[in-house]
């Protein structure tokens, strides 16, 4: 008996495999990785290698324990995508064990304990990220500043020393680490400093819009996302619904009080906005699958991200917003099923 009965007909077959889809996503992430290295140094490359090795070991171990064939599942690329998404979410010079724990938690509790790829209700990368945020908040706030802001670029050797030993001269660490633009604005507001004053602070080179380096990385993710749209790897409803809802919320509240609420471009080009829009919320397993449902799902994430960023306890709320909307996916899909051809609604 087929445990997954079809919802409606007719059906269209495709020659695209899971491996091909994952490969396209990986190709689209190359440009953001290069841009991130250019502005923030080699730390993310070290973290990516650590995450990849951890992912392969954990994936092999879990497949072996579950009695599943190792080679086809290990080579489908799904673990690699989880690893890549999580790597971009953690500070580049964070301790080596942070990414190891995050990847292990994401694959074990976010994927395999639910039965593997296709059965997990929650986005594994965001589940691992949320686990790290809640468990190790201090380590998750030590972000590397772009070299144009800090005046110092960590070499590969310095990044390796910091990641594996946790030690660098205090003068260097105080110089190259600091708050993200989202955290900077939130902290300024708690101290009575208005948004325009914070964003136009020449010492931090926010350009009056968003953080230097963060802007370029977000634009790189957007270009990678356009490639995914062009190859029909992802559906347009996800980025349109998410960015549209986030931008609309930002526009409304910025119009009400521009001194208290940042402008639209700040929200769209800060943090992991474009990463979420094109790489995270588009996960075909945990996202809504109907055309209208995709828009509702993505818009819900956009609204929740704005709420958490503005009034929540975390500077960025993408992980929690995605996980919360993952819960509602079955309900959204149930009530947004398109009309079956040949039958009335």
C-alpha positions as CSV (number, residue, x, y, z in Angstrom):
1,X,0.0,0.0,0.0
2,X,1.2,3.5,-0.9
3,X,1.6,5.4,2.4
4,X,1.4,8.7,0.6
5,X,-1.8,8.7,-1.5
6,X,-1.9,11.4,-4.2
7,X,-4.0,14.5,-3.5
8,X,-5.2,15.3,-7.0
9,X,-4.6,14.6,-10.7
10,X,-3.3,15.0,-13.3
11,X,0.4,14.6,-12.4
12,X,3.5,15.6,-14.2
13,X,6.7,13.6,-14.1
14,X,10.1,15.3,-14.0
15,X,13.6,14.1,-14.7
16,X,15.0,16.3,-11.9
17,X,16.5,14.3,-9.1
18,X,17.1,15.2,-5.5
19,X,20.8,15.3,-6.2
20,X,20.4,17.7,-9.1
21,X,18.3,20.1,-7.0
22,X,20.8,20.0,-4.1
23,X,23.6,20.6,-6.6
24,X,21.9,23.7,-8.0
25,X,21.4,25.1,-4.5
26,X,25.0,24.5,-3.7
27,X,26.1,26.2,-6.9
28,X,23.9,29.2,-6.0
29,X,25.6,29.5,-2.6
30,X,29.2,29.8,-4.1
31,X,28.9,33.5,-4.8
32,X,27.7,34.4,-1.3
33,X,30.5,32.3,0.2
34,X,33.1,34.1,-1.9
35,X,31.6,37.5,-1.0
36,X,31.5,36.6,2.7
37,X,35.2,35.6,2.6
38,X,36.1,38.9,0.9
39,X,34.4,41.1,3.5
40,X,34.7,39.0,6.7
41,X,37.8,36.8,6.2
42,X,38.5,33.1,6.1
43,X,36.6,32.0,9.2
44,X,33.5,30.9,7.3
45,X,35.6,28.7,5.0
46,X,37.0,26.9,8.1
47,X,33.5,26.5,9.6
48,X,32.2,25.2,6.3
49,X,34.9,22.5,6.1
50,X,34.2,21.5,9.8
51,X,30.5,21.4,9.1
52,X,30.9,19.3,6.0
53,X,33.1,16.7,7.8
54,X,30.7,16.6,10.7
55,X,27.7,16.2,8.4
56,X,29.3,13.3,6.5
57,X,30.2,11.5,9.7
58,X,26.8,12.0,11.3
59,X,24.9,11.1,8.1
60,X,26.9,7.9,7.8
61,X,26.4,7.0,11.4
62,X,22.7,7.6,11.4
63,X,22.1,5.7,8.1
64,X,24.1,2.8,9.4
65,X,22.2,2.8,12.7
66,X,18.8,2.9,10.9
67,X,19.8,0.1,8.6
68,X,19.5,2.3,5.5
69,X,21.7,2.0,2.4
70,X,24.5,4.5,2.9
71,X,25.7,5.4,-0.5
72,X,22.5,6.7,-2.2
73,X,21.4,8.7,0.8
74,X,24.9,10.0,1.5
75,X,25.3,11.2,-2.0
76,X,21.9,12.8,-2.5
77,X,23.2,16.2,-1.2
78,X,20.5,16.9,1.4
79,X,23.0,16.9,4.3
80,X,25.3,19.3,2.4
81,X,22.5,21.8,2.0
82,X,21.7,21.6,5.7
83,X,25.3,22.1,6.5
84,X,25.7,25.1,4.2
85,X,22.6,26.9,5.5
86,X,23.7,26.5,9.1
87,X,27.2,27.6,8.4
88,X,26.1,31.0,7.1
89,X,24.1,31.5,10.3
90,X,26.9,31.3,12.9
91,X,29.7,33.7,13.7
92,X,32.7,33.0,11.5
93,X,35.2,32.8,14.3
94,X,33.0,30.8,16.8
95,X,34.5,27.8,18.6
96,X,34.9,24.6,16.5
97,X,32.6,22.7,18.7
98,X,29.7,25.1,18.1
99,X,29.3,24.1,14.4
100,X,29.9,20.5,15.2
101,X,27.1,20.5,17.8
102,X,24.8,22.5,15.5
103,X,25.2,20.2,12.5
104,X,24.9,17.1,14.7
105,X,21.6,18.3,16.3
106,X,20.2,19.4,12.9
107,X,20.8,16.1,11.2
108,X,19.9,13.8,14.2
109,X,16.9,15.6,15.7
110,X,15.8,17.6,12.6
111,X,16.1,14.8,10.0
112,X,16.8,11.2,11.0
113,X,14.7,10.8,14.1
114,X,11.7,11.7,11.9
115,X,12.6,9.0,9.3
116,X,15.0,10.9,7.1
117,X,14.6,13.2,4.1
118,X,11.0,13.8,3.2
119,X,9.6,13.0,6.6
120,X,10.9,15.9,8.8
121,X,8.3,18.5,9.7
122,X,10.9,21.1,10.7
123,X,13.7,22.7,8.7
124,X,16.8,20.9,10.0
125,X,19.2,23.9,9.5
126,X,16.9,26.3,11.4
127,X,16.4,23.7,14.1
128,X,20.1,23.4,14.6
129,X,20.5,27.2,14.5
130,X,17.7,27.7,17.1
131,X,19.4,25.1,19.3
132,X,22.7,27.0,19.2
133,X,21.0,30.4,19.9
134,X,19.1,29.1,22.9
135,X,22.0,27.0,24.3
136,X,25.0,29.2,23.6
137,X,23.9,32.8,23.3
138,X,27.3,34.3,24.3
139,X,29.2,32.4,21.6
140,X,26.5,33.2,19.0
141,X,26.9,37.0,19.4
142,X,30.7,37.3,18.7
143,X,30.4,38.3,15.1
144,X,33.4,39.3,13.0
145,X,33.2,42.8,11.7
146,X,34.0,43.5,8.0
147,X,37.6,44.7,7.4
148,X,36.4,48.1,6.2
149,X,34.9,48.7,9.6
150,X,37.5,47.0,11.9
151,X,40.5,48.1,9.9
152,X,42.0,44.5,10.3
153,X,41.4,41.4,8.3
154,X,42.0,38.1,10.1
155,X,44.4,35.8,8.2
156,X,43.7,32.1,7.7
157,X,46.2,31.4,10.5
158,X,44.5,33.8,12.9
159,X,41.1,32.4,12.1
160,X,42.3,28.8,12.7
161,X,43.9,29.8,16.0
162,X,40.7,31.6,17.2
163,X,38.4,28.8,16.1
164,X,40.4,25.9,17.6
165,X,42.0,27.5,20.7
166,X,39.7,30.5,21.4
167,X,42.7,32.8,21.9
168,X,44.0,35.8,20.0
169,X,45.6,39.0,21.3
170,X,42.9,41.0,23.2
171,X,43.7,44.1,21.1
172,X,42.9,42.2,17.9
173,X,39.7,40.6,19.2
174,X,38.3,43.8,20.5
175,X,39.0,45.3,17.1
176,X,37.6,42.7,14.8
177,X,34.4,41.5,16.7
178,X,31.3,43.5,17.5
179,X,27.5,43.6,17.1
180,X,25.7,43.0,13.8
181,X,23.7,45.9,12.3
182,X,20.4,44.4,13.6
183,X,21.9,44.1,17.1
184,X,23.5,47.6,16.9
185,X,20.2,49.2,16.1
186,X,18.3,47.3,18.8
187,X,20.9,48.2,21.4
188,X,20.9,51.8,20.4
189,X,17.1,52.0,20.8
190,X,17.3,50.6,24.3
191,X,19.8,53.4,25.1
192,X,17.6,56.1,23.6
193,X,19.5,56.5,20.4
194,X,17.3,56.9,17.3
195,X,17.5,54.8,14.2
196,X,18.8,57.6,11.9
197,X,21.6,58.4,14.3
198,X,22.7,54.8,14.5
199,X,22.6,54.1,10.8
200,X,24.5,57.3,9.9
201,X,27.3,56.6,12.4
202,X,30.4,57.0,10.2
203,X,32.5,55.0,12.5
204,X,30.6,51.8,11.8
205,X,30.0,52.5,8.0
206,X,26.4,51.5,7.9
207,X,25.9,53.7,4.8
208,X,22.6,54.9,6.3
209,X,20.9,51.8,5.0
210,X,22.4,48.6,6.5
211,X,25.7,47.2,7.5
212,X,28.7,47.3,5.3
213,X,29.5,43.8,4.2
214,X,26.1,42.6,5.1
215,X,24.6,44.5,2.2
216,X,26.9,42.9,-0.3
217,X,26.4,39.3,1.2
218,X,22.6,39.8,1.0
219,X,22.9,41.0,-2.6
220,X,25.0,37.9,-3.4
221,X,22.3,35.7,-1.9
222,X,19.7,37.5,-4.0
223,X,21.7,36.8,-7.2
224,X,22.1,33.2,-6.2
225,X,18.4,33.0,-5.6
226,X,17.6,34.5,-9.0
227,X,19.7,31.6,-10.5
228,X,17.5,29.2,-8.6
229,X,14.4,30.9,-9.9
230,X,15.7,30.8,-13.4
231,X,16.4,27.1,-13.2
232,X,13.0,26.5,-11.6
233,X,14.6,25.0,-8.6
234,X,12.5,27.1,-6.3
235,X,9.0,28.7,-6.7
236,X,8.6,32.5,-6.9
237,X,5.9,32.6,-4.2
238,X,8.5,32.0,-1.4
239,X,10.7,35.1,-1.9
240,X,7.9,37.3,-3.1
241,X,5.7,36.4,-0.1
242,X,8.5,36.7,2.5
243,X,10.2,39.8,1.2
244,X,6.8,41.5,0.4
245,X,5.4,40.9,3.9
246,X,8.7,41.9,5.6
247,X,9.0,45.0,3.5
248,X,5.4,46.0,4.0
249,X,5.6,45.7,7.7
250,X,8.8,47.8,7.7
251,X,7.3,50.4,5.4
252,X,4.2,50.8,7.6
253,X,6.0,51.2,10.9
254,X,8.8,53.3,9.5
255,X,6.1,55.7,8.1
256,X,4.6,55.9,11.6
257,X,7.8,56.7,13.4
258,X,11.1,56.7,11.4
259,X,13.1,57.5,14.6
260,X,12.0,54.2,16.2
261,X,11.6,51.8,13.3
262,X,14.3,51.2,10.6
263,X,13.5,51.7,6.9
264,X,12.6,48.9,4.4
265,X,16.1,48.5,2.9
266,X,17.6,48.0,6.4
267,X,15.4,45.0,7.0
268,X,15.9,43.6,3.5
269,X,19.7,43.9,3.4
270,X,20.6,43.1,7.0
271,X,21.1,39.8,8.8
272,X,20.0,36.6,6.9
273,X,17.1,38.1,5.0
274,X,18.1,37.0,1.5
275,X,19.5,33.7,2.7
276,X,16.1,33.0,4.2
277,X,14.1,34.2,1.2
278,X,15.9,32.1,-1.4
279,X,17.6,29.2,0.5
280,X,15.9,28.5,3.8
281,X,12.1,29.0,3.5
282,X,12.2,27.3,0.1
283,X,12.9,23.9,1.6
284,X,10.5,21.6,-0.4
285,X,10.0,19.2,2.5
286,X,9.0,21.5,5.3
287,X,7.4,24.4,3.3
288,X,3.9,24.6,2.0
289,X,3.4,23.0,-1.4
290,X,0.2,24.6,-2.8
291,X,0.6,27.9,-4.9
292,X,-1.5,30.0,-2.5
293,X,-0.1,28.1,0.5
294,X,3.4,29.1,-0.4
295,X,2.5,32.7,-0.4
296,X,0.7,32.4,3.0
297,X,3.6,30.4,4.5
298,X,6.2,32.9,3.2
299,X,4.3,35.9,4.2
300,X,3.7,34.5,7.7
301,X,7.5,34.1,8.1
302,X,8.0,37.7,7.0
303,X,5.6,39.1,9.5
304,X,7.1,37.0,12.3
305,X,10.6,38.0,11.4
306,X,9.6,41.6,11.7
307,X,7.9,41.1,15.0
308,X,10.8,39.3,16.5
309,X,13.4,41.8,15.2
310,X,11.4,44.8,16.4
311,X,9.9,43.7,19.7
312,X,11.5,40.3,20.5
313,X,14.6,39.4,22.5
314,X,16.7,38.3,19.5
315,X,18.2,40.7,16.9
316,X,17.1,38.4,14.0
317,X,14.1,36.0,14.2
318,X,14.4,33.9,11.0
319,X,15.0,30.6,12.7
320,X,12.1,30.9,15.1
321,X,9.8,32.3,12.4
322,X,10.5,29.4,10.1
323,X,10.0,26.8,12.8
324,X,6.7,28.4,13.9
325,X,5.4,28.4,10.4
326,X,6.5,24.8,9.8
327,X,4.0,23.9,12.4
328,X,1.2,25.4,10.3
329,X,2.2,23.9,7.0
330,X,-0.3,20.9,7.2
331,X,-3.1,23.2,8.0
332,X,-2.2,25.7,5.3
333,X,-1.9,22.9,2.7
334,X,-5.3,21.5,3.7
335,X,-7.2,24.7,3.2
336,X,-5.4,25.9,0.1
337,X,-5.7,22.8,-2.2
338,X,-6.3,24.0,-5.8
339,X,-9.4,22.8,-7.6
340,X,-9.1,19.3,-9.1
341,X,-9.4,19.5,-12.8
342,X,-12.9,18.6,-14.0
343,X,-14.5,19.1,-10.6
344,X,-16.1,22.1,-8.9
345,X,-14.5,23.6,-5.8
